[in-house]
């Protein structure tokens, strides 16, 4: 899977499941077990971090949300 496709899958996963932890987000982004161990670091540093720093995803504690997701009550 290319980085761009991986990023889109990560955005789609967090939109579909707001409030996921980083691990839940990863498992929803890359659900197959094949190469999962090697993809964890790619996810953390090249996908999640760039989406967070790029303003697409925000963190509240250990939960992550798409930036358009309203977490206010």
Predicted model as a PDB file, atoms N, CA, C, CB and O in Angstrom, pLDDT in the B-factor column:
MODEL        1                                                                  
ATOM      1  N   UNK A   1       0.854  -1.172   0.000  1.00 70.00           N  
ATOM      2  CA  UNK A   1       0.000   0.000   0.000  1.00 70.00           C  
ATOM      3  C   UNK A   1       0.896   1.231   0.000  1.00 70.00           C  
ATOM      4  CB  UNK A   1      -0.970   0.001   1.225  1.00 70.00           C  
ATOM      5  O   UNK A   1       1.851   1.308   0.774  1.00 70.00           O  
ATOM      6  N   UNK A   2       0.589   2.195  -0.870  1.00 84.00           N  
ATOM      7  CA  UNK A   2       1.379   3.421  -0.915  1.00 84.00           C  
ATOM      8  C   UNK A   2       1.063   4.298   0.299  1.00 84.00           C  
ATOM      9  CB  UNK A   2       1.107   4.194  -2.227  1.00 84.00           C  
ATOM     10  O   UNK A   2       0.032   4.129   0.950  1.00 84.00           O  
ATOM     11  N   UNK A   3       1.956   5.226   0.589  1.00 86.00           N  
ATOM     12  CA  UNK A   3       1.749   6.142   1.714  1.00 86.00           C  
ATOM     13  C   UNK A   3       0.469   6.950   1.520  1.00 86.00           C  
ATOM     14  CB  UNK A   3       2.956   7.087   1.874  1.00 86.00           C  
ATOM     15  O   UNK A   3      -0.285   7.141   2.473  1.00 86.00           O  
ATOM     16  N   UNK A   4       0.214   7.424   0.311  1.00 90.00           N  
ATOM     17  CA  UNK A   4      -0.998   8.213   0.061  1.00 90.00           C  
ATOM     18  C   UNK A   4      -2.263   7.385   0.298  1.00 90.00           C  
ATOM     19  CB  UNK A   4      -0.991   8.758  -1.378  1.00 90.00           C  
ATOM     20  O   UNK A   4      -3.225   7.877   0.888  1.00 90.00           O  
ATOM     21  N   UNK A   5      -2.267   6.137  -0.157  1.00 89.00           N  
ATOM     22  CA  UNK A   5      -3.419   5.259   0.072  1.00 89.00           C  
ATOM     23  C   UNK A   5      -3.561   4.941   1.553  1.00 89.00           C  
ATOM     24  CB  UNK A   5      -3.283   3.957  -0.740  1.00 89.00           C  
ATOM     25  O   UNK A   5      -4.673   4.865   2.075  1.00 89.00           O  
ATOM     26  N   UNK A   6      -2.431   4.757   2.228  1.00 88.00           N  
ATOM     27  CA  UNK A   6      -2.427   4.487   3.661  1.00 88.00           C  
ATOM     28  C   UNK A   6      -2.996   5.685   4.415  1.00 88.00           C  
ATOM     29  CB  UNK A   6      -0.997   4.162   4.154  1.00 88.00           C  
ATOM     30  O   UNK A   6      -3.789   5.514   5.341  1.00 88.00           O  
ATOM     31  N   UNK A   7      -2.594   6.906   4.023  1.00 91.00           N  
ATOM     32  CA  UNK A   7      -3.119   8.122   4.662  1.00 91.00           C  
ATOM     33  C   UNK A   7      -4.623   8.234   4.471  1.00 91.00           C  
ATOM     34  CB  UNK A   7      -2.426   9.371   4.097  1.00 91.00           C  
ATOM     35  O   UNK A   7      -5.350   8.566   5.408  1.00 91.00           O  
ATOM     36  N   UNK A   8      -5.091   7.956   3.253  1.00 93.00           N  
ATOM     37  CA  UNK A   8      -6.527   8.045   2.996  1.00 93.00           C  
ATOM     38  C   UNK A   8      -7.285   7.005   3.810  1.00 93.00           C  
ATOM     39  CB  UNK A   8      -6.819   7.862   1.500  1.00 93.00           C  
ATOM     40  O   UNK A   8      -8.359   7.294   4.336  1.00 93.00           O  
ATOM     41  N   UNK A   9      -6.739   5.808   3.919  1.00 92.00           N  
ATOM     42  CA  UNK A   9      -7.367   4.770   4.733  1.00 92.00           C  
ATOM     43  C   UNK A   9      -7.421   5.191   6.199  1.00 92.00           C  
ATOM     44  CB  UNK A   9      -6.607   3.442   4.590  1.00 92.00           C  
ATOM     45  O   UNK A   9      -8.399   4.910   6.892  1.00 92.00           O  
ATOM     46  N   UNK A  10      -6.366   5.868   6.674  1.00 93.00           N  
ATOM     47  CA  UNK A  10      -6.327   6.340   8.060  1.00 93.00           C  
ATOM     48  C   UNK A  10      -7.374   7.430   8.296  1.00 93.00           C  
ATOM     49  CB  UNK A  10      -4.924   6.870   8.406  1.00 93.00           C  
ATOM     50  O   UNK A  10      -8.055   7.426   9.322  1.00 93.00           O  
ATOM     51  N   UNK A  11      -7.501   8.356   7.355  1.00 94.00           N  
ATOM     52  CA  UNK A  11      -8.526   9.407   7.468  1.00 94.00           C  
ATOM     53  C   UNK A  11      -9.915   8.771   7.463  1.00 94.00           C  
ATOM     54  CB  UNK A  11      -8.396  10.443   6.305  1.00 94.00           C  
ATOM     55  O   UNK A  11     -10.767   9.125   8.278  1.00 94.00           O  
ATOM     56  N   UNK A  12     -10.140   7.837   6.549  1.00 95.00           N  
ATOM     57  CA  UNK A  12     -11.445   7.169   6.468  1.00 95.00           C  
ATOM     58  C   UNK A  12     -11.769   6.434   7.769  1.00 95.00           C  
ATOM     59  CB  UNK A  12     -11.470   6.182   5.287  1.00 95.00           C  
ATOM     60  O   UNK A  12     -12.910   6.450   8.231  1.00 95.00           O  
ATOM     61  N   UNK A  13     -10.758   5.792   8.354  1.00 94.00           N  
ATOM     62  CA  UNK A  13     -10.964   5.044   9.598  1.00 94.00           C  
ATOM     63  C   UNK A  13     -11.315   5.969  10.753  1.00 94.00           C  
ATOM     64  CB  UNK A  13      -9.717   4.234   9.945  1.00 94.00           C  
ATOM     65  O   UNK A  13     -12.190   5.645  11.557  1.00 94.00           O  
ATOM     66  N   UNK A  14     -10.652   7.112  10.852  1.00 94.00           N  
ATOM     67  CA  UNK A  14     -10.914   8.014  11.974  1.00 94.00           C  
ATOM     68  C   UNK A  14     -12.240   8.748  11.789  1.00 94.00           C  
ATOM     69  CB  UNK A  14      -9.768   9.026  12.125  1.00 94.00           C  
ATOM     70  O   UNK A  14     -12.897   9.082  12.775  1.00 94.00           O  
ATOM     71  N   UNK A  15     -12.644   9.003  10.549  1.00 93.00           N  
ATOM     72  CA  UNK A  15     -13.958   9.596  10.303  1.00 93.00           C  
ATOM     73  C   UNK A  15     -15.055   8.608  10.697  1.00 93.00           C  
ATOM     74  CB  UNK A  15     -14.106  10.008   8.814  1.00 93.00           C  
ATOM     75  O   UNK A  15     -16.052   8.983  11.313  1.00 93.00           O  
ATOM     76  N   UNK A  16     -14.856   7.343  10.333  1.00 95.00           N  
ATOM     77  CA  UNK A  16     -15.860   6.310  10.621  1.00 95.00           C  
ATOM     78  C   UNK A  16     -15.918   5.938  12.100  1.00 95.00           C  
ATOM     79  CB  UNK A  16     -15.573   5.070   9.802  1.00 95.00           C  
ATOM     80  O   UNK A  16     -16.962   5.509  12.591  1.00 95.00           O  
ATOM     81  N   UNK A  17     -14.797   6.100  12.812  1.00 95.00           N  
ATOM     82  CA  UNK A  17     -14.716   5.692  14.218  1.00 95.00           C  
ATOM     83  C   UNK A  17     -14.056   6.779  15.064  1.00 95.00           C  
ATOM     84  CB  UNK A  17     -13.935   4.372  14.350  1.00 95.00           C  
ATOM     85  O   UNK A  17     -12.961   6.567  15.587  1.00 95.00           O  
ATOM     86  N   UNK A  18     -14.703   7.944  15.211  1.00 93.00           N  
ATOM     87  CA  UNK A  18     -14.095   9.008  16.020  1.00 93.00           C  
ATOM     88  C   UNK A  18     -13.927   8.559  17.462  1.00 93.00           C  
ATOM     89  CB  UNK A  18     -14.947  10.287  15.962  1.00 93.00           C  
ATOM     90  O   UNK A  18     -14.721   7.774  17.981  1.00 93.00           O  
ATOM     91  N   UNK A  19     -12.897   9.062  18.089  1.00 94.00           N  
ATOM     92  CA  UNK A  19     -12.645   8.721  19.481  1.00 94.00           C  
ATOM     93  C   UNK A  19     -11.831   7.461  19.649  1.00 94.00           C  
ATOM     94  CB  UNK A  19     -13.931   8.573  20.203  1.00 94.00           C  
ATOM     95  O   UNK A  19     -11.723   6.933  20.756  1.00 94.00           O  
ATOM     96  N   UNK A  20     -11.257   6.971  18.566  1.00 95.00           N  
ATOM     97  CA  UNK A  20     -10.417   5.775  18.649  1.00 95.00           C  
ATOM     98  C   UNK A  20      -9.072   6.104  19.289  1.00 95.00           C  
ATOM     99  CB  UNK A  20     -10.204   5.166  17.251  1.00 95.00           C  
ATOM    100  O   UNK A  20      -8.561   7.215  19.147  1.00 95.00           O  
ATOM    101  N   UNK A  21      -8.510   5.137  19.988  1.00 94.00           N  
ATOM    102  CA  UNK A  21      -7.135   5.297  20.461  1.00 94.00           C  
ATOM    103  C   UNK A  21      -6.215   5.101  19.262  1.00 94.00           C  
ATOM    104  CB  UNK A  21      -6.794   4.280  21.620  1.00 94.00           C  
ATOM    105  O   UNK A  21      -6.660   4.673  18.197  1.00 94.00           O  
ATOM    106  N   UNK A  22      -4.940   5.412  19.434  1.00 92.00           N  
ATOM    107  CA  UNK A  22      -3.993   5.242  18.333  1.00 92.00           C  
ATOM    108  C   UNK A  22      -3.949   3.793  17.863  1.00 92.00           C  
ATOM    109  CB  UNK A  22      -2.596   5.697  18.756  1.00 92.00           C  
ATOM    110  O   UNK A  22      -3.888   3.545  16.659  1.00 92.00           O  
ATOM    111  N   UNK A  23      -3.978   2.833  18.780  1.00 91.00           N  
ATOM    112  CA  UNK A  23      -3.951   1.419  18.411  1.00 91.00           C  
ATOM    113  C   UNK A  23      -5.224   1.017  17.677  1.00 91.00           C  
ATOM    114  CB  UNK A  23      -3.766   0.548  19.654  1.00 91.00           C  
ATOM    115  O   UNK A  23      -5.163   0.324  16.662  1.00 91.00           O  
ATOM    116  N   UNK A  24      -6.374   1.447  18.183  1.00 94.00           N  
ATOM    117  CA  UNK A  24      -7.637   1.145  17.502  1.00 94.00           C  
ATOM    118  C   UNK A  24      -7.646   1.760  16.099  1.00 94.00           C  
ATOM    119  CB  UNK A  24      -8.842   1.670  18.328  1.00 94.00           C  
ATOM    120  O   UNK A  24      -8.083   1.128  15.138  1.00 94.00           O  
ATOM    121  N   UNK A  25      -7.170   2.974  15.997  1.00 94.00           N  
ATOM    122  CA  UNK A  25      -7.096   3.666  14.724  1.00 94.00           C  
ATOM    123  C   UNK A  25      -6.232   2.874  13.748  1.00 94.00           C  
ATOM    124  CB  UNK A  25      -6.540   5.087  14.911  1.00 94.00           C  
ATOM    125  O   UNK A  25      -6.613   2.682  12.594  1.00 94.00           O  
ATOM    126  N   UNK A  26      -5.061   2.411  14.211  1.00 93.00           N  
ATOM    127  CA  UNK A  26      -4.164   1.615  13.380  1.00 93.00           C  
ATOM    128  C   UNK A  26      -4.832   0.322  12.924  1.00 93.00           C  
ATOM    129  CB  UNK A  26      -2.877   1.300  14.142  1.00 93.00           C  
ATOM    130  O   UNK A  26      -4.780  -0.021  11.743  1.00 93.00           O  
ATOM    131  N   UNK A  27      -5.456  -0.392  13.846  1.00 92.00           N  
ATOM    132  CA  UNK A  27      -6.087  -1.672  13.501  1.00 92.00           C  
ATOM    133  C   UNK A  27      -7.232  -1.486  12.503  1.00 92.00           C  
ATOM    134  CB  UNK A  27      -6.608  -2.363  14.767  1.00 92.00           C  
ATOM    135  O   UNK A  27      -7.472  -2.358  11.668  1.00 92.00           O  
ATOM    136  N   UNK A  28      -7.927  -0.372  12.583  1.00 92.00           N  
ATOM    137  CA  UNK A  28      -8.999  -0.090  11.626  1.00 92.00           C  
ATOM    138  C   UNK A  28      -8.442   0.369  10.280  1.00 92.00           C  
ATOM    139  CB  UNK A  28      -9.943   0.973  12.189  1.00 92.00           C  
ATOM    140  O   UNK A  28      -9.075   0.169   9.244  1.00 92.00           O  
ATOM    141  N   UNK A  29      -7.276   0.975  10.295  1.00 89.00           N  
ATOM    142  CA  UNK A  29      -6.636   1.427   9.068  1.00 89.00           C  
ATOM    143  C   UNK A  29      -5.993   0.273   8.319  1.00 89.00           C  
ATOM    144  CB  UNK A  29      -5.598   2.490   9.376  1.00 89.00           C  
ATOM    145  O   UNK A  29      -6.029   0.227   7.090  1.00 89.00           O  
ATOM    146  N   UNK A  30      -5.412  -0.646   9.046  1.00 81.00           N  
ATOM    147  CA  UNK A  30      -4.651  -1.748   8.452  1.00 81.00           C  
ATOM    148  C   UNK A  30      -5.114  -3.048   9.095  1.00 81.00           C  
ATOM    149  CB  UNK A  30      -3.106  -1.546   8.643  1.00 81.00           C  
ATOM    150  O   UNK A  30      -4.393  -3.620   9.913  1.00 81.00           O  
ATOM    151  N   UNK A  31      -6.314  -3.529   8.736  1.00 77.00           N  
ATOM    152  CA  UNK A  31      -6.935  -4.634   9.468  1.00 77.00           C  
ATOM    153  C   UNK A  31      -6.306  -6.011   9.252  1.00 77.00           C  
ATOM    154  CB  UNK A  31      -8.353  -4.707   9.097  1.00 77.00           C  
ATOM    155  O   UNK A  31      -6.511  -6.901  10.078  1.00 77.00           O  
ATOM    156  N   UNK A  32      -5.559  -6.217   8.187  1.00 79.00           N  
ATOM    157  CA  UNK A  32      -4.980  -7.548   7.962  1.00 79.00           C  
ATOM    158  C   UNK A  32      -3.732  -7.737   8.800  1.00 79.00           C  
ATOM    159  CB  UNK A  32      -4.651  -7.756   6.478  1.00 79.00           C  
ATOM    160  O   UNK A  32      -3.030  -6.776   9.112  1.00 79.00           O  
ATOM    161  N   UNK A  33      -3.467  -8.952   9.154  1.00 77.00           N  
ATOM    162  CA  UNK A  33      -2.297  -9.239   9.997  1.00 77.00           C  
ATOM    163  C   UNK A  33      -0.999  -9.273   9.217  1.00 77.00           C  
ATOM    164  CB  UNK A  33      -2.482 -10.553  10.703  1.00 77.00           C  
ATOM    165  O   UNK A  33       0.078  -9.153   9.801  1.00 77.00           O  
ATOM    166  N   UNK A  34      -1.087  -9.435   7.906  1.00 75.00           N  
ATOM    167  CA  UNK A  34       0.117  -9.500   7.088  1.00 75.00           C  
ATOM    168  C   UNK A  34       0.897  -8.184   7.178  1.00 75.00           C  
ATOM    169  CB  UNK A  34      -0.245  -9.814   5.621  1.00 75.00           C  
ATOM    170  O   UNK A  34       0.357  -7.119   6.880  1.00 75.00           O  
ATOM    171  N   UNK A  35       2.132  -8.258   7.579  1.00 70.00           N  
ATOM    172  CA  UNK A  35       3.039  -7.102   7.705  1.00 70.00           C  
ATOM    173  C   UNK A  35       2.601  -6.084   8.762  1.00 70.00           C  
ATOM    174  CB  UNK A  35       3.153  -6.404   6.373  1.00 70.00           C  
ATOM    175  O   UNK A  35       3.112  -4.964   8.783  1.00 70.00           O  
ATOM    176  N   UNK A  36       1.676  -6.453   9.626  1.00 77.00           N  
ATOM    177  CA  UNK A  36       1.174  -5.490  10.609  1.00 77.00           C  
ATOM    178  C   UNK A  36       2.290  -4.967  11.510  1.00 77.00           C  
ATOM    179  CB  UNK A  36       0.079  -6.129  11.459  1.00 77.00           C  
ATOM    180  O   UNK A  36       2.339  -3.770  11.793  1.00 77.00           O  
ATOM    181  N   UNK A  37       3.189  -5.844  11.966  1.00 78.00           N  
ATOM    182  CA  UNK A  37       4.263  -5.392  12.858  1.00 78.00           C  
ATOM    183  C   UNK A  37       5.161  -4.364  12.188  1.00 78.00           C  
ATOM    184  CB  UNK A  37       5.099  -6.577  13.320  1.00 78.00           C  
ATOM    185  O   UNK A  37       5.578  -3.400  12.830  1.00 78.00           O  
ATOM    186  N   UNK A  38       5.463  -4.551  10.916  1.00 82.00           N  
ATOM    187  CA  UNK A  38       6.339  -3.598  10.237  1.00 82.00           C  
ATOM    188  C   UNK A  38       5.605  -2.306   9.886  1.00 82.00           C  
ATOM    189  CB  UNK A  38       6.917  -4.225   8.975  1.00 82.00           C  
ATOM    190  O   UNK A  38       6.251  -1.276   9.692  1.00 82.00           O  
ATOM    191  N   UNK A  39       4.299  -2.330   9.800  1.00 86.00           N  
ATOM    192  CA  UNK A  39       3.534  -1.144   9.444  1.00 86.00           C  
ATOM    193  C   UNK A  39       3.244  -0.228  10.628  1.00 86.00           C  
ATOM    194  CB  UNK A  39       2.246  -1.555   8.810  1.00 86.00           C  
ATOM    195  O   UNK A  39       2.898   0.935  10.424  1.00 86.00           O  
ATOM    196  N   UNK A  40       3.376  -0.715  11.854  1.00 88.00           N  
ATOM    197  CA  UNK A  40       3.080   0.095  13.035  1.00 88.00           C  
ATOM    198  C   UNK A  40       3.922   1.372  13.065  1.00 88.00           C  
ATOM    199  CB  UNK A  40       3.322  -0.719  14.309  1.00 88.00           C  
ATOM    200  O   UNK A  40       3.388   2.458  13.290  1.00 88.00           O  
ATOM    201  N   UNK A  41       5.230   1.251  12.842  1.00 87.00           N  
ATOM    202  CA  UNK A  41       6.110   2.422  12.891  1.00 87.00           C  
ATOM    203  C   UNK A  41       5.819   3.370  11.725  1.00 87.00           C  
ATOM    204  CB  UNK A  41       7.590   1.986  12.866  1.00 87.00           C  
ATOM    205  O   UNK A  41       5.874   4.589  11.885  1.00 87.00           O  
ATOM    206  N   UNK A  42       5.515   2.815  10.570  1.00 88.00           N  
ATOM    207  CA  UNK A  42       5.126   3.643   9.432  1.00 88.00           C  
ATOM    208  C   UNK A  42       3.867   4.418   9.773  1.00 88.00           C  
ATOM    209  CB  UNK A  42       4.906   2.783   8.168  1.00 88.00           C  
ATOM    210  O   UNK A  42       3.770   5.613   9.494  1.00 88.00           O  
ATOM    211  N   UNK A  43       2.904   3.737  10.378  1.00 91.00           N  
ATOM    212  CA  UNK A  43       1.667   4.401  10.767  1.00 91.00           C  
ATOM    213  C   UNK A  43       1.931   5.521  11.754  1.00 91.00           C  
ATOM    214  CB  UNK A  43       0.693   3.400  11.365  1.00 91.00           C  
ATOM    215  O   UNK A  43       1.454   6.638  11.555  1.00 91.00           O  
ATOM    216  N   UNK A  44       2.681   5.250  12.818  1.00 90.00           N  
ATOM    217  CA  UNK A  44       2.930   6.257  13.855  1.00 90.00           C  
ATOM    218  C   UNK A  44       3.637   7.492  13.314  1.00 90.00           C  
ATOM    219  CB  UNK A  44       3.753   5.656  14.972  1.00 90.00           C  
ATOM    220  O   UNK A  44       3.228   8.621  13.587  1.00 90.00           O  
ATOM    221  N   UNK A  45       4.711   7.270  12.539  1.00 90.00           N  
ATOM    222  CA  UNK A  45       5.578   8.379  12.172  1.00 90.00           C  
ATOM    223  C   UNK A  45       5.270   9.004  10.816  1.00 90.00           C  
ATOM    224  CB  UNK A  45       6.980   7.920  12.182  1.00 90.00           C  
ATOM    225  O   UNK A  45       5.522  10.193  10.622  1.00 90.00           O  
ATOM    226  N   UNK A  46       4.738   8.243   9.888  1.00 91.00           N  
ATOM    227  CA  UNK A  46       4.498   8.789   8.554  1.00 91.00           C  
ATOM    228  C   UNK A  46       3.029   9.068   8.274  1.00 91.00           C  
ATOM    229  CB  UNK A  46       5.027   7.845   7.521  1.00 91.00           C  
ATOM    230  O   UNK A  46       2.704   9.866   7.395  1.00 91.00           O  
ATOM    231  N   UNK A  47       2.147   8.423   9.009  1.00 91.00           N  
ATOM    232  CA  UNK A  47       0.721   8.604   8.750  1.00 91.00           C  
ATOM    233  C   UNK A  47       0.087   9.429   9.869  1.00 91.00           C  
ATOM    234  CB  UNK A  47       0.011   7.236   8.615  1.00 91.00           C  
ATOM    235  O   UNK A  47      -0.316  10.570   9.641  1.00 91.00           O  
ATOM    236  N   UNK A  48      -0.006   8.869  11.065  1.00 91.00           N  
ATOM    237  CA  UNK A  48      -0.686   9.550  12.171  1.00 91.00           C  
ATOM    238  C   UNK A  48      -0.047  10.900  12.483  1.00 91.00           C  
ATOM    239  CB  UNK A  48      -0.672   8.671  13.421  1.00 91.00           C  
ATOM    240  O   UNK A  48      -0.749  11.905  12.594  1.00 91.00           O  
ATOM    241  N   UNK A  49       1.257  10.932  12.622  1.00 91.00           N  
ATOM    242  CA  UNK A  49       1.939  12.177  12.970  1.00 91.00           C  
ATOM    243  C   UNK A  49       1.727  13.249  11.901  1.00 91.00           C  
ATOM    244  CB  UNK A  49       3.433  11.923  13.166  1.00 91.00           C  
ATOM    245  O   UNK A  49       1.464  14.405  12.230  1.00 91.00           O  
ATOM    246  N   UNK A  50       1.840  12.875  10.631  1.00 91.00           N  
ATOM    247  CA  UNK A  50       1.653  13.874   9.579  1.00 91.00           C  
ATOM    248  C   UNK A  50       0.198  14.351   9.511  1.00 91.00           C  
ATOM    249  CB  UNK A  50       2.082  13.297   8.222  1.00 91.00           C  
ATOM    250  O   UNK A  50      -0.047  15.521   9.216  1.00 91.00           O  
ATOM    251  N   UNK A  51      -0.765  13.473   9.777  1.00 91.00           N  
ATOM    252  CA  UNK A  51      -2.168  13.893   9.780  1.00 91.00           C  
ATOM    253  C   UNK A  51      -2.477  14.806  10.966  1.00 91.00           C  
ATOM    254  CB  UNK A  51      -3.086  12.670   9.811  1.00 91.00           C  
ATOM    255  O   UNK A  51      -3.255  15.750  10.838  1.00 91.00           O  
ATOM    256  N   UNK A  52      -1.872  14.525  12.109  1.00 90.00           N  
ATOM    257  CA  UNK A  52      -2.075  15.361  13.294  1.00 90.00           C  
ATOM    258  C   UNK A  52      -1.409  16.724  13.097  1.00 90.00           C  
ATOM    259  CB  UNK A  52      -1.513  14.664  14.559  1.00 90.00           C  
ATOM    260  O   UNK A  52      -2.036  17.763  13.305  1.00 90.00           O  
ATOM    261  N   UNK A  53      -0.145  16.713  12.698  1.00 91.00           N  
ATOM    262  CA  UNK A  53       0.580  17.974  12.498  1.00 91.00           C  
ATOM    263  C   UNK A  53       0.009  18.772  11.331  1.00 91.00           C  
ATOM    264  CB  UNK A  53       2.065  17.699  12.259  1.00 91.00           C  
ATOM    265  O   UNK A  53       0.084  20.001  11.321  1.00 91.00           O  
ATOM    266  N   UNK A  54      -0.562  18.077  10.350  1.00 91.00           N  
ATOM    267  CA  UNK A  54      -1.156  18.742   9.199  1.00 91.00           C  
ATOM    268  C   UNK A  54      -2.545  19.294   9.465  1.00 91.00           C  
ATOM    269  CB  UNK A  54      -1.216  17.797   8.054  1.00 91.00           C  
ATOM    270  O   UNK A  54      -3.128  19.945   8.598  1.00 91.00           O  
ATOM    271  N   UNK A  55      -3.085  19.043  10.659  1.00 90.00           N  
ATOM    272  CA  UNK A  55      -4.369  19.595  11.035  1.00 90.00           C  
ATOM    273  C   UNK A  55      -5.582  18.815  10.559  1.00 90.00           C  
ATOM    274  CB  UNK A  55      -4.461  20.953  10.532  1.00 90.00           C  
ATOM    275  O   UNK A  55      -6.703  19.318  10.633  1.00 90.00           O  
ATOM    276  N   UNK A  56      -5.382  17.598  10.073  1.00 90.00           N  
ATOM    277  CA  UNK A  56      -6.503  16.778   9.614  1.00 90.00           C  
ATOM    278  C   UNK A  56      -7.150  16.004  10.756  1.00 90.00           C  
ATOM    279  CB  UNK A  56      -6.038  15.810   8.539  1.00 90.00           C  
ATOM    280  O   UNK A  56      -8.341  15.697  10.712  1.00 90.00           O  
ATOM    281  N   UNK A  57      -6.361  15.694  11.774  1.00 91.00           N  
ATOM    282  CA  UNK A  57      -6.808  14.899  12.912  1.00 91.00           C  
ATOM    283  C   UNK A  57      -6.374  15.617  14.175  1.00 91.00           C  
ATOM    284  CB  UNK A  57      -6.235  13.444  12.863  1.00 91.00           C  
ATOM    285  O   UNK A  57      -5.282  16.182  14.230  1.00 91.00           O  
ATOM    286  N   UNK A  58      -7.234  15.597  15.199  1.00 91.00           N  
ATOM    287  CA  UNK A  58      -6.856  16.198  16.472  1.00 91.00           C  
ATOM    288  C   UNK A  58      -6.903  15.139  17.560  1.00 91.00           C  
ATOM    289  CB  UNK A  58      -7.783  17.387  16.825  1.00 91.00           C  
ATOM    290  O   UNK A  58      -7.606  14.135  17.446  1.00 91.00           O  
ATOM    291  N   UNK A  59      -6.147  15.381  18.603  1.00 89.00           N  
ATOM    292  CA  UNK A  59      -6.091  14.459  19.726  1.00 89.00           C  
ATOM    293  C   UNK A  59      -6.680  15.123  20.950  1.00 89.00           C  
ATOM    294  CB  UNK A  59      -4.650  14.002  19.997  1.00 89.00           C  
ATOM    295  O   UNK A  59      -6.445  16.303  21.209  1.00 89.00           O  
ATOM    296  N   UNK A  60      -7.445  14.355  21.697  1.00 89.00           N  
ATOM    297  CA  UNK A  60      -7.944  14.777  23.009  1.00 89.00           C  
ATOM    298  C   UNK A  60      -7.611  13.646  23.955  1.00 89.00           C  
ATOM    299  CB  UNK A  60      -9.505  15.098  22.997  1.00 89.00           C  
ATOM    300  O   UNK A  60      -8.276  12.611  23.972  1.00 89.00           O  
ATOM    301  N   UNK A  61      -6.571  13.858  24.741  1.00 88.00           N  
ATOM    302  CA  UNK A  61      -6.078  12.777  25.585  1.00 88.00           C  
ATOM    303  C   UNK A  61      -5.510  11.687  24.700  1.00 88.00           C  
ATOM    304  CB  UNK A  61      -7.198  12.219  26.498  1.00 88.00           C  
ATOM    305  O   UNK A  61      -4.649  11.957  23.862  1.00 88.00           O  
ATOM    306  N   UNK A  62      -5.977  10.462  24.871  1.00 87.00           N  
ATOM    307  CA  UNK A  62      -5.494   9.368  24.032  1.00 87.00           C  
ATOM    308  C   UNK A  62      -6.485   9.011  22.932  1.00 87.00           C  
ATOM    309  CB  UNK A  62      -5.212   8.146  24.882  1.00 87.00           C  
ATOM    310  O   UNK A  62      -6.388   7.940  22.334  1.00 87.00           O  
ATOM    311  N   UNK A  63      -7.435   9.899  22.662  1.00 90.00           N  
ATOM    312  CA  UNK A  63      -8.453   9.679  21.622  1.00 90.00           C  
ATOM    313  C   UNK A  63      -8.202  10.624  20.454  1.00 90.00           C  
ATOM    314  CB  UNK A  63      -9.890   9.889  22.192  1.00 90.00           C  
ATOM    315  O   UNK A  63      -7.752  11.756  20.634  1.00 90.00           O  
ATOM    316  N   UNK A  64      -8.501  10.135  19.252  1.00 90.00           N  
ATOM    317  CA  UNK A  64      -8.252  10.912  18.046  1.00 90.00           C  
ATOM    318  C   UNK A  64      -9.552  11.131  17.283  1.00 90.00           C  
ATOM    319  CB  UNK A  64      -7.217  10.211  17.154  1.00 90.00           C  
ATOM    320  O   UNK A  64     -10.436  10.275  17.278  1.00 90.00           O  
ATOM    321  N   UNK A  65      -9.653  12.295  16.637  1.00 89.00           N  
ATOM    322  CA  UNK A  65     -10.857  12.701  15.920  1.00 89.00           C  
ATOM    323  C   UNK A  65     -10.463  13.369  14.615  1.00 89.00           C  
ATOM    324  CB  UNK A  65     -11.724  13.651  16.779  1.00 89.00           C  
ATOM    325  O   UNK A  65      -9.422  14.022  14.545  1.00 89.00           O  
ATOM    326  N   UNK A  66     -11.285  13.214  13.572  1.00 88.00           N  
ATOM    327  CA  UNK A  66     -11.111  13.991  12.352  1.00 88.00           C  
ATOM    328  C   UNK A  66     -11.391  15.434  12.726  1.00 88.00           C  
ATOM    329  CB  UNK A  66     -12.057  13.491  11.184  1.00 88.00           C  
ATOM    330  O   UNK A  66     -12.256  15.694  13.562  1.00 88.00           O  
ATOM    331  N   UNK A  67     -10.696  16.360  12.140  1.00 81.00           N  
ATOM    332  CA  UNK A  67     -10.785  17.754  12.552  1.00 81.00           C  
ATOM    333  C   UNK A  67     -12.206  18.309  12.425  1.00 81.00           C  
ATOM    334  CB  UNK A  67      -9.831  18.594  11.728  1.00 81.00           C  
ATOM    335  O   UNK A  67     -12.558  19.237  13.154  1.00 81.00           O  
ATOM    336  N   UNK A  68     -13.031  17.771  11.523  1.00 68.00           N  
ATOM    337  CA  UNK A  68     -14.394  18.269  11.382  1.00 68.00           C  
ATOM    338  C   UNK A  68     -15.362  17.636  12.373  1.00 68.00           C  
ATOM    339  CB  UNK A  68     -14.881  18.028   9.983  1.00 68.00           C  
ATOM    340  O   UNK A  68     -16.523  18.039  12.445  1.00 68.00           O  
ATOM    341  N   UNK A  69     -14.894  16.643  13.143  1.00 55.00           N  
ATOM    342  CA  UNK A  69     -15.762  15.976  14.122  1.00 55.00           C  
ATOM    343  C   UNK A  69     -15.937  16.866  15.342  1.00 55.00           C  
ATOM    344  CB  UNK A  69     -15.178  14.598  14.538  1.00 55.00           C  
ATOM    345  O   UNK A  69     -14.948  17.260  15.959  1.00 55.00           O  
ATOM    346  N   UNK A  70     -17.151  17.187  15.696  1.00 54.00           N  
ATOM    347  CA  UNK A  70     -17.429  18.047  16.851  1.00 54.00           C  
ATOM    348  C   UNK A  70     -17.441  17.210  18.121  1.00 54.00           C  
ATOM    349  CB  UNK A  70     -18.780  18.791  16.678  1.00 54.00           C  
ATOM    350  O   UNK A  70     -18.289  16.332  18.282  1.00 54.00           O  
ATOM    351  N   UNK A  71     -16.506  17.478  19.018  1.00 47.00           N  
ATOM    352  CA  UNK A  71     -16.430  16.735  20.283  1.00 47.00           C  
ATOM    353  C   UNK A  71     -17.012  17.538  21.443  1.00 47.00           C  
ATOM    354  CB  UNK A  71     -14.979  16.360  20.590  1.00 47.00           C  
ATOM    355  O   UNK A  71     -16.998  17.087  22.589  1.00 47.00           O  
ATOM    356  N   UNK A  72     -17.519  18.719  21.139  1.00 47.00           N  
ATOM    357  CA  UNK A  72     -18.100  19.542  22.194  1.00 47.00           C  
ATOM    358  C   UNK A  72     -19.512  19.077  22.498  1.00 47.00           C  
ATOM    359  CB  UNK A  72     -18.098  21.025  21.795  1.00 47.00           C  
ATOM    360  O   UNK A  72     -20.232  18.665  21.589  1.00 47.00           O  
ATOM    361  N   UNK A  73     -19.922  19.135  23.752  1.00 40.00           N  
ATOM    362  CA  UNK A  73     -21.283  18.746  24.134  1.00 40.00           C  
ATOM    363  C   UNK A  73     -22.245  19.884  23.933  1.00 40.00           C  
ATOM    364  CB  UNK A  73     -21.329  18.284  25.581  1.00 40.00           C  
ATOM    365  O   UNK A  73     -23.438  19.740  24.202  1.00 40.00           O  
TER     366      UNK A  73                                                      
ENDMDL                                                                          
END                                                                             
